[in-house]
Amino acid sequence: QMQLVESGGALVQPGGSLRLSCVASTSFFSTDWMNWVRLAPGKGLECVASIGIGGDNTYYADSVKGRFTISRDNAKNTLSLQLNRRRSDDTAVYYCVKGRGAYDSWGRGTQVTVTS
């Protein structure tokens, strides 16, 4: 089974940029859609960004549109999420998730805390 390992989470101030990364253990990474899903305190899971197999198709939740950018490098089995103009409501655990519609592999998550 493919393993997904996230990194890049941090305690940061509002504004500025932060980059999250996810590395997959197998090349099955390149055969499916990938997503960043977050779990904020007291809230449900939210898919904030998705990207198609070739990287040409992307989706963003309204809450992050224009601020976050998802990208992937299939040669390196790597998924990234660039967080720009951070806000306090971006505080959450961010998960790297494989699948479209049905999620079949999850990482353990990386914590992003935005506070002044």
C-alpha positions in Angstrom: 0.0 0.0 0.0 1.3 3.4 -0.9 2.5 5.6 2.0 2.2 9.4 2.0 4.4 11.5 4.2 3.6 15.2 4.6 6.1 17.9 5.8 6.4 21.7 6.0 3.8 22.5 8.7 4.8 25.2 11.2 3.6 27.8 13.7 3.5 31.1 11.6 2.1 34.6 11.7 -0.7 35.8 9.4 0.4 36.8 5.9 3.4 35.5 4.2 3.9 32.1 2.5 4.4 28.5 3.6 4.9 25.5 1.4 3.7 22.0 2.3 5.1 18.9 0.7 4.0 15.3 0.4 6.1 12.4 -0.8 4.6 9.1 -1.9 6.3 5.8 -1.5 5.3 4.3 -4.9 4.8 5.4 -8.5 1.1 4.7 -8.1 1.1 8.3 -7.1 1.1 9.3 -10.7 -2.0 7.3 -11.6 -4.6 9.2 -9.6 -5.9 12.6 -8.5 -4.2 14.0 -5.4 -5.7 16.3 -2.8 -4.9 18.4 0.2 -7.6 18.0 2.9 -7.5 19.9 6.1 -9.1 19.4 9.5 -9.5 22.6 11.5 -10.3 22.8 15.2 -14.0 22.3 15.8 -14.7 21.8 12.1 -15.2 19.0 9.6 -12.8 17.8 6.9 -12.4 20.2 4.0 -10.8 19.4 0.7 -9.0 22.6 0.0 -7.2 21.7 -3.3 -7.2 18.9 -5.8 -5.0 18.2 -8.9 -5.5 15.9 -11.8 -3.1 13.2 -13.0 -1.2 15.4 -15.4 -1.3 18.5 -13.3 -3.4 20.5 -15.7 -6.7 20.2 -13.9 -7.0 21.8 -10.4 -9.8 22.6 -8.0 -9.8 24.9 -5.0 -12.2 25.5 -2.2 -13.6 29.0 -2.1 -12.0 29.5 1.2 -8.5 29.3 -0.3 -9.0 30.3 -4.0 -6.5 32.9 -5.1 -4.3 32.2 -2.0 -3.2 28.5 -2.3 -1.6 26.7 -5.2 -1.4 22.9 -5.6 1.2 21.3 -7.8 2.7 17.9 -8.4 5.9 16.3 -9.7 5.1 12.8 -10.9 8.8 12.1 -11.6 9.5 12.6 -7.9 6.2 11.3 -6.5 5.7 14.7 -4.8 2.7 16.8 -4.1 3.0 20.4 -2.9 0.7 23.1 -1.5 1.8 26.7 -1.5 -0.1 28.8 1.1 0.1 32.5 0.5 -1.5 35.3 2.5 -2.0 33.0 5.5 -5.0 33.7 7.8 -5.8 32.5 11.2 -8.6 30.3 9.8 -6.1 28.4 7.8 -5.0 26.8 11.1 -5.5 23.0 10.7 -3.9 19.7 10.2 -3.2 19.3 6.4 -3.5 15.8 4.9 -2.1 14.6 1.6 -4.8 12.3 0.2 -5.0 10.1 -3.0 -8.2 9.6 -4.9 -11.0 11.3 -6.7 -14.4 11.0 -5.1 -13.3 8.1 -3.0 -10.1 8.7 -1.0 -8.0 5.5 -0.7 -4.7 6.7 0.9 -4.0 9.3 3.6 -0.9 10.7 5.1 -0.6 11.3 8.8 -0.9 15.1 8.4 1.2 18.1 9.1 0.1 20.9 11.5 -0.2 24.5 10.3 -0.9 27.1 13.0 -1.4 30.7 12.0 -1.5 33.1 14.9 -0.3 36.5 15.8 
